[in-house]
Amino acid sequence: MAVVSKKIPAPDKVKVKTALLSVSDKTGIVEFARALSEKGVRLLSTGGTHKTISAAGLAVTDVSDVTGFPEIMDGRVKTLHPKVHGGLLAIRDDAEHQAAMKEHGIEGIDLVVINLYPFEDVRKAGGDYPTTVENIDIGGPAMIRASAKNHAYVTILTDPADYPELLEQLSTDAGQTAYAFRQRMAAKAFARTAAYDAMISNWFAEALDIATPRHRVIGGALREEMRYGENPHQKAAFYVTGENRPGVSTATLIQGKQLSYNNINDTDAAYELVAEFLPEKGPACAIIKHANPCGVATGPSLVEAYKRALACDSVSAFGGIIALNSILDAATAEEIVKLFTEVIIAPEVTEEAKAIIARKPNLRLLSVGALPDPRAAGLTAKTVSGGLLVQNRDNALVEDMELKVVTKRAPTAQELEDMKFAFRVAKHVKSNAVVYAKDGQTAGIGAGQMSRVDSARIAAIKAEEAAKAMGLAEPLTRGSAVASEAFLPFADGLLSAIAAGATAVIQPGGSMRDQEVIDAADEHNVAMVFTGVRHFRH
């Protein structure tokens, strides 16, 4: 049943006489409490926060002394009391509310400072089920929501970063806060509890293996505001969800300008791709442009892997993103700085490499500390009009697939390795995707076409251009393996790949015309395997 508003106008200025402080993150809390005390604000507090403030020699009243009821059940119950919530929710200009406060001995609370139990940190650290549940805050969100709802009279702070602004207001306005400030803090508070609850609900869905919960909320904390979004007329910001997955959201920016919206999107795509190549199996490099790889390669050294990746499409690589699966060393850094590059991302960077990259002060250099696990579970999401599409991360790896030879000729050992390499890359290419690969190096990549045969042709054209640039007698597609991330619906795509010189094909299979495609492969003595797994990427 809806509650009818009494339409009492909110006062612009509210004097802060009493403050309730109850924080998990105690950053700056003693200094903040001291500043409030010096302004004549009465301090109330609970548990560990009370101890911290008391130990600093400040006068602070325990909430238990206000409620007349001790903390019980290991602190689970302490602020869930009418003398607390009445003090937060009372409409100060309402005669009935004032009478109820007087009758029950409830005093108003004008300022509430709360940050929540560190559920996110416990989850990141891999806490067990009971520990994680114990770090779900109950009283904190209740007080935050009550204070935020009653922002006409109560100021709510949920972030230590807001302490200075609050103190500035009190100093310049005779100990009062402005309504506009209380509104902003209330909006921030509701966003905080929403993100917190989203994290909890998603954790429960994951822990209980609930693939499609009745309600799905994805929350995040603001990492940074951006100059603009995908285009200059679009506003944008970067939010982090708290997922413990190494990547652009966990990386350290060693040098360079702030990453743009497109930088972050492309860098994420690059690092997820290069993580498919385990460092213990050798160095690998992926070069990304507009979320699509323009060159991927392995090599006996990281610098050789980079050179081979660049050779695939050195024109498109200009202004691209370079992702490495191994420690960025001096030799590789020397090669990279020869080309205009937007971002380099690697697990680690040597001091020598940092010095070399420093010659290009605008070049963004990121160190992550680890590679994401390509097999790890997780969620991806994208918005549509009026909705949200959520799915499991595509963590299928070709190494784990049961490959089925469907042609008369089986692939050679080298063709099989090239097939796997090409399919691994095709997983990260926008559909329709066709990738040629040879000897641990992409030879040509066709991405994002409406027709798969066009993707095959574009990839072959790029291979021919790369061969000319390298002074090769023929493109690397000669004797290559070709991968299609989804089934070949007709033989025309296969025939285009054969014309480009491919001798082996890897594809999911599953088309009504599979036999037609297989027959065409047999006619040209081409080996073909089916994976049974599709890698659409939109």
C-alpha positions in Angstrom: 0.0 0.0 0.0 1.4 3.4 -1.0 2.2 5.9 1.8 0.7 9.3 1.1 3.1 12.2 1.5 2.3 14.9 4.0 4.0 17.4 1.6 6.0 19.1 4.3 8.7 21.2 2.5 12.3 20.2 3.2 14.4 22.9 4.9 17.3 24.2 2.9 19.7 24.3 5.9 19.9 21.7 8.7 22.1 22.1 11.8 24.2 19.1 12.5 24.0 18.5 16.3 24.4 14.7 16.6 26.3 12.3 14.3 26.3 8.6 14.3 29.6 7.0 13.1 29.8 3.3 12.3 32.4 2.4 9.7 34.1 -0.8 8.6 36.7 1.2 6.6 38.2 3.5 9.3 40.3 5.6 6.9 40.4 9.1 8.3 37.6 8.4 10.8 39.6 9.7 13.8 40.5 13.0 12.1 36.9 13.4 10.9 35.4 12.7 14.3 37.8 15.1 15.9 36.8 17.8 13.5 33.1 17.2 14.2 33.7 17.2 17.9 35.6 20.6 17.6 32.5 22.0 15.9 30.3 20.9 18.9 28.8 17.9 17.3 27.8 15.1 19.7 29.2 11.8 18.6 27.5 8.4 18.7 29.2 5.2 17.7 29.2 1.4 17.8 31.6 -1.5 18.3 35.0 -1.1 16.7 34.4 2.4 15.6 33.5 3.5 19.1 36.7 1.9 20.4 38.8 3.6 17.7 37.4 7.1 18.5 37.5 6.6 22.2 41.2 5.5 22.0 41.9 8.8 20.3 40.7 10.6 23.4 37.4 11.9 21.9 34.1 12.0 23.8 31.8 9.5 22.1 28.6 7.9 23.3 28.0 4.2 22.7 24.7 3.5 20.8 23.9 1.0 23.5 23.6 3.8 26.0 21.1 5.5 23.7 19.0 2.4 23.1 19.3 1.1 26.6 20.0 -2.3 25.0 23.4 -3.9 24.7 25.0 -5.2 21.5 24.1 -8.9 21.2 24.7 -11.9 19.0 28.3 -11.0 18.2 27.3 -7.5 17.2 24.7 -8.7 14.7 22.1 -6.7 16.6 23.0 -3.2 17.8 21.4 -0.4 15.7 18.2 -2.1 14.8 16.2 -0.2 17.4 13.4 2.4 17.4 15.6 4.9 19.2 18.1 4.8 16.3 15.7 4.5 13.4 13.2 6.9 14.9 16.0 9.4 15.2 16.8 8.8 11.5 13.3 8.7 10.0 11.5 11.4 12.0 10.1 14.3 10.0 11.3 17.1 12.2 8.6 19.6 11.1 5.7 17.1 11.7 3.9 17.6 15.0 2.9 14.0 15.2 6.5 12.8 14.7 7.7 15.3 17.2 5.2 14.0 19.7 6.2 10.4 19.1 9.9 11.3 19.6 9.1 13.1 22.9 6.9 10.2 24.2 9.5 7.5 23.5 12.6 9.5 24.3 13.9 9.6 20.8 16.6 12.1 19.9 17.2 13.2 16.3 20.3 12.1 14.5 21.4 14.7 11.9 24.5 13.1 10.3 25.1 9.4 9.7 28.5 8.1 8.5 28.6 4.5 7.5 30.5 2.2 5.2 29.6 -1.4 5.0 31.1 -4.8 6.0 33.8 -5.7 3.4 31.7 -8.3 1.6 33.4 -7.5 -1.7 36.9 -8.0 -0.2 36.0 -11.2 1.4 34.5 -12.5 -1.8 37.6 -11.5 -3.7 39.8 -13.2 -1.2 37.9 -16.5 -1.8 36.3 -16.6 1.7 34.3 -19.8 2.4 30.5 -19.8 2.5 30.0 -19.1 6.2 32.7 -16.3 6.3 31.2 -14.7 3.2 27.6 -14.8 4.7 28.9 -13.4 8.0 30.2 -10.4 6.1 26.8 -9.4 4.7 25.9 -6.1 6.5 22.4 -5.8 7.7 22.2 -2.8 10.1 24.4 -0.7 7.9 22.2 -0.8 4.8 19.1 -0.3 7.0 20.6 2.9 8.5 21.9 4.1 5.2 18.5 3.7 3.5 16.6 5.3 6.4 19.0 8.3 6.5 18.9 8.7 2.7 15.1 8.5 2.6 14.9 11.2 5.2 17.6 13.4 3.5 15.3 16.4 4.0 16.7 16.4 7.6 19.6 13.8 7.7 22.9 13.9 5.9 24.3 10.4 5.0 27.9 9.8 4.1 29.0 6.4 2.7 32.4 7.3 1.4 35.4 8.7 3.2 36.1 10.8 0.1 33.1 13.0 1.1 34.4 13.9 4.6 36.2 17.0 3.4 33.2 18.5 1.6 31.0 17.9 4.7 33.4 19.6 7.0 33.8 22.5 4.6 30.0 22.9 4.6 29.9 22.9 8.4 32.8 25.4 8.6 31.3 27.9 6.1 27.7 27.6 7.0 27.5 27.8 10.8 27.5 24.0 11.3 24.7 23.4 8.7 24.4 21.3 5.6 22.6 22.4 2.4 19.6 20.5 1.0 21.3 20.1 -2.4 24.3 18.4 -0.7 22.0 16.1 1.3 20.3 15.1 -1.9 23.5 14.2 -3.6 24.7 12.2 -0.7 21.3 10.4 -0.5 21.6 9.5 -4.2 25.1 8.2 -3.7 24.0 6.2 -0.6 21.2 4.4 -2.5 23.6 3.6 -5.3 26.0 2.2 -2.8 23.5 -0.2 -1.2 22.2 -1.2 -4.6 25.7 -2.2 -5.7 26.3 -4.0 -2.4 23.1 -6.0 -2.7 23.8 -6.7 -6.4 27.2 -8.2 -5.4 25.5 -10.3 -2.7 22.7 -11.6 -4.9 25.1 -12.5 -7.7 27.4 -14.3 -5.2 24.4 -16.4 -4.0 23.5 -17.2 -7.6 27.0 -18.3 -8.3 27.4 -20.2 -5.0 24.1 -22.1 -5.4 24.6 -22.6 -9.2 21.4 -20.6 -10.1 22.0 -19.8 -13.8 19.0 -17.5 -14.3 17.9 -15.9 -11.0 14.5 -14.2 -10.9 16.2 -10.8 -10.7 19.6 -10.0 -12.0 21.4 -6.8 -11.0 24.9 -5.8 -12.0 26.4 -3.1 -9.8 29.7 -1.3 -9.9 31.8 1.4 -8.2 32.9 4.4 -10.1 36.6 4.0 -11.1 36.8 7.2 -13.1 34.9 9.7 -15.2 36.0 9.9 -18.8 36.4 12.8 -21.2 33.8 11.1 -23.4 32.5 7.7 -24.5 32.7 5.9 -27.7 32.3 9.2 -29.5 33.0 12.8 -28.3 29.3 13.6 -27.9 28.7 10.7 -25.5 29.3 11.0 -21.7 31.0 8.0 -20.1 32.5 6.6 -17.0 34.3 3.4 -16.0 32.8 1.3 -13.2 34.3 -1.8 -11.6 32.2 -4.7 -10.4 34.7 -6.1 -7.9 35.1 -9.4 -9.9 38.5 -10.8 -9.0 39.6 -11.3 -12.6 43.0 -10.0 -13.8 42.6 -7.5 -16.6 42.2 -3.8 -17.4 40.1 -3.2 -14.3 42.8 -4.5 -12.0 45.8 -3.2 -13.9 48.3 -0.6 -12.7 48.8 2.4 -15.1 52.6 2.7 -15.1 52.6 5.6 -17.5 50.6 7.5 -20.0 47.4 9.4 -20.3 44.0 8.3 -18.8 42.6 5.4 -20.8 39.6 6.3 -23.0 36.4 4.4 -23.3 37.6 2.7 -26.5 41.0 2.1 -25.0 39.5 0.1 -22.1 37.2 -1.9 -24.4 40.0 -2.8 -26.8 42.5 -3.5 -24.0 40.1 -5.9 -22.4 39.6 -7.7 -25.7 43.4 -7.9 -26.3 44.3 -9.2 -22.8 41.5 -11.8 -22.9 42.8 -13.0 -26.2 46.4 -13.3 -25.3 45.5 -15.1 -22.1 44.4 -18.0 -24.3 48.2 -18.7 -24.8 49.7 -20.0 -21.6 53.1 -18.4 -20.9 54.6 -21.8 -20.0 54.0 -22.8 -23.6 55.9 -19.8 -24.9 55.6 -16.1 -25.5 52.6 -14.7 -27.3 51.4 -11.3 -28.6 48.0 -10.1 -29.7 47.5 -6.7 -31.5 44.0 -5.4 -31.3 42.3 -2.6 -33.2 38.6 -1.7 -32.6 38.1 -4.9 -30.5 39.3 -7.1 -33.3 42.7 -8.8 -33.6 44.8 -7.7 -36.5 47.7 -10.0 -35.7 48.4 -12.7 -33.2 51.5 -14.9 -32.9 53.7 -17.0 -30.7 57.5 -17.1 -31.0 60.7 -18.3 -29.4 61.0 -15.0 -27.7 58.6 -12.2 -26.9 60.1 -9.8 -29.4 59.8 -12.5 -32.1 56.2 -13.1 -31.1 55.5 -9.3 -31.4 57.2 -9.1 -34.8 55.3 -12.0 -36.2 52.0 -10.6 -34.9 52.8 -7.2 -36.4 53.6 -8.8 -39.8 50.1 -10.1 -40.2 48.7 -6.6 -40.7 51.1 -3.8 -39.9 48.8 -1.2 -41.4 45.9 -1.9 -39.1 48.2 -2.2 -36.1 49.0 1.5 -36.2 47.4 3.1 -33.2 46.4 -0.3 -31.8 46.6 -2.2 -28.5 49.4 -4.6 -27.8 48.8 -7.4 -25.3 51.6 -9.7 -24.1 51.4 -13.0 -22.2 54.9 -12.7 -20.7 57.0 -10.1 -18.9 57.6 -7.1 -21.2 61.4 -6.9 -21.7 63.7 -4.3 -23.1 64.1 -6.0 -26.6 60.4 -6.1 -27.1 59.9 -2.6 -25.8 62.5 -1.3 -28.3 60.5 -2.8 -31.1 57.1 -1.6 -29.9 58.1 2.0 -29.6 59.0 2.1 -33.3 55.2 2.0 -34.0 52.5 4.4 -32.8 50.7 2.4 -30.2 47.9 3.4 -27.8 48.2 0.9 -25.0 50.6 -1.9 -24.0 49.3 -4.4 -21.4 51.4 -7.2 -19.9 51.5 -9.3 -16.7 54.8 -7.6 -15.7 57.3 -5.0 -17.0 61.0 -4.9 -16.4 62.6 -1.7 -15.3 64.6 -1.5 -18.5 61.4 -1.8 -20.5 59.8 0.9 -18.5 62.7 3.3 -19.2 62.3 2.6 -23.0 58.6 3.1 -23.0 59.1 6.3 -21.1 60.4 7.8 -24.3 56.8 7.9 -25.4 55.1 9.7 -22.5 51.6 9.4 -24.0 51.9 5.7 -24.5 49.8 4.0 -21.9 51.6 1.1 -20.2 49.6 -1.3 -18.0 50.9 -4.0 -15.7 48.4 -6.5 -14.4 50.4 -9.0 -12.3 48.7 -12.0 -13.7 46.7 -13.4 -16.7 43.0 -14.1 -16.5 42.1 -17.8 -16.5 40.4 -18.5 -19.9 38.6 -21.5 -18.3 37.2 -19.6 -15.4 33.5 -19.1 -15.0 32.0 -15.7 -15.0 29.3 -13.5 -16.5 29.2 -11.0 -19.4 26.4 -8.5 -20.0 25.3 -6.0 -22.6 22.4 -3.6 -22.6 19.5 -3.6 -25.1 16.6 -1.2 -25.2 14.7 -1.8 -21.9 16.8 -4.8 -21.0 20.0 -6.6 -20.1 21.4 -9.6 -21.8 23.5 -11.7 -19.4 25.3 -14.9 -20.2 28.2 -17.1 -19.0 31.6 -16.1 -20.2 32.7 -18.1 -23.2 35.3 -20.2 -21.4 35.3 -23.1 -24.0 38.9 -23.9 -25.1 39.8 -25.8 -28.2 42.2 -27.9 -26.2 39.3 -29.3 -24.3 37.2 -30.1 -27.3 36.7 -33.4 -28.9 37.9 -32.8 -32.5 36.2 -34.9 -35.1 37.9 -35.5 -38.5 35.2 -35.5 -41.1 37.2 -35.7 -44.3 39.0 -38.6 -46.0 42.3 -37.0 -45.2 43.2 -36.4 -41.6 45.3 -33.3 -40.8 49.0 -33.6 -40.3 50.4 -32.8 -36.8 51.4 -29.3 -38.0 48.0 -28.7 -39.6 46.3 -29.7 -36.4 48.4 -27.3 -34.4 47.7 -24.5 -36.9 44.0 -25.4 -36.7 43.9 -25.0 -32.9 45.8 -21.8 -33.1 43.4 -20.3 -35.7 40.3 -21.4 -33.8 41.7 -20.0 -30.6 42.0 -16.6 -32.3 38.7 -16.9 -34.1 37.0 -17.1 -30.7 38.0 -13.4 -30.1 37.1 -12.1 -33.6 33.8 -10.4 -34.2 31.4 -12.6 -36.2 31.4 -13.6 -39.0 35.0 -14.5 -38.4 37.6 -16.4 -40.6 41.2 -16.7 -39.5 44.1 -18.2 -41.4 47.1 -19.3 -39.4 50.5 -21.0 -40.1 53.3 -22.0 -37.7 51.9 -20.2 -34.7 51.1 -16.9 -36.5 48.0 -15.4 -38.0 48.3 -15.1 -41.8 45.0 -13.2 -42.4 41.9 -12.3 -40.3 38.5 -11.5 -41.7 36.1 -10.0 -39.1 32.6 -8.7 -38.6 31.2 -9.4 -42.1 27.6 -10.2 -42.9 28.7 -12.9 -45.2 31.2 -15.6 -44.1 32.6 -15.9 -47.6 33.4 -12.2 -47.5 35.3 -12.7 -44.3 37.3 -15.4 -46.0 38.1 -13.2 -48.9 39.0 -10.2 -46.8 41.4 -12.3 -44.7 43.0 -13.6 -47.9 43.4 -10.0 -49.2 45.0 -8.9 -46.0 47.4 -11.9 -46.2 48.4 -10.9 -49.7 49.0 -7.3 -48.6 51.1 -8.5 -45.7 53.2 -10.7 -48.0 54.0 -7.7 -50.2 54.9 -5.6 -47.2 57.3 -8.3 -46.0 58.7 -9.0 -49.5 57.5 -12.6 -49.5 57.0 -14.5 -52.7 53.6 -15.7 -51.6 51.2 -15.0 -48.8 51.3 -17.0 -45.6 47.9 -18.4 -46.3 49.6 -20.9 -48.7 49.7 -24.1 -46.7 47.8 -22.6 -43.8 44.9 -23.8 -41.6 41.7 -21.8 -41.6 39.2 -21.5 -38.8 35.6 -20.4 -39.0 34.1 -19.6 -35.6 30.7 -20.9 -36.7 29.7 -23.5 -39.2 30.3 -23.0 -42.9 26.7 -22.8 -44.3 27.8 -23.3 -47.9 30.9 -24.6 -49.7 31.6 -21.1 -51.1 33.5 -20.0 -47.9 35.6 -23.1 -48.0 36.4 -22.7 -51.7 37.5 -19.1 -51.0 39.8 -20.4 -48.3 41.2 -23.1 -50.6 41.8 -20.6 -53.3 43.8 -18.6 -50.7 46.0 -21.7 -50.1 44.5 -23.2 -47.0 45.0 -27.0 -46.7 43.2 -27.6 -43.5 39.9 -26.3 -42.0 38.5 -26.2 -38.5 34.9 -25.3 -37.9 32.0 -26.2 -35.5 29.9 -28.1 -38.0 26.2 -28.5 -37.6 24.9 -27.0 -40.9 22.3 -28.7 -42.9 24.8 -28.6 -45.8 27.7 -30.1 -43.8 28.0 -32.9 -46.3 28.2 -30.5 -49.2 31.1 -28.7 -47.5 32.8 -32.0 -46.6 32.5 -33.2 -50.2 34.1 -30.0 -51.4 37.0 -30.5 -49.0 37.5 -34.1 -50.1 37.5 -33.0 -53.7 40.4 -30.7 -53.0 42.2 -33.0 -50.6 41.7 -30.6 -47.7 41.6 -31.9 -44.1 38.6 -30.8 -42.1 37.7 -31.2 -38.4 34.6 -30.3 -36.5 34.7 -28.9 -33.0 31.0 -29.1 -32.1 31.5 -25.7 -30.4 30.6 -22.3 -31.8 32.2 -19.1 -30.8 29.9 -16.3 -32.0 31.0 -12.9 -30.8 28.9 -9.8 -31.4 
